[in-house]
Amino acid sequence: SDIDIAVILPIAPYITNDYVHKVVSYEPKRLVGFASVVPNPSDIAIKELRRAIEDLGLKGLKLHPSIQGFLCKSSSCSKGS
């Protein structure tokens, strides 16, 4: 195959971070999993993102405002850890 690495970009809540972790576990050298969280409420989103990165080993974050129903200029997008 000419493809060395693929990145899995889920969109929460439709595909869970646990599912992405499971898929990546089949080919960890060729698959890179990103996390996705529903950003509101932000405290829950931050907790889930930490779990996805620290416990599941996911490598990035995918947000899709038009599907997940939020605006990037909302306060939840700029709130830090």
PyMOL commands that set and color helices and strands:
alter all, ss='L'
color gray80, all
select helices_A, chain A and resi 17-26+42-54+65-68+75-78
alter helices_A, ss='H'
color red, helices_A
select strands_A, chain A and resi 6-8+31-35+60-61
alter strands_A, ss='S'
color yellow, strands_A
deselect
rebuild
show_as cartoon
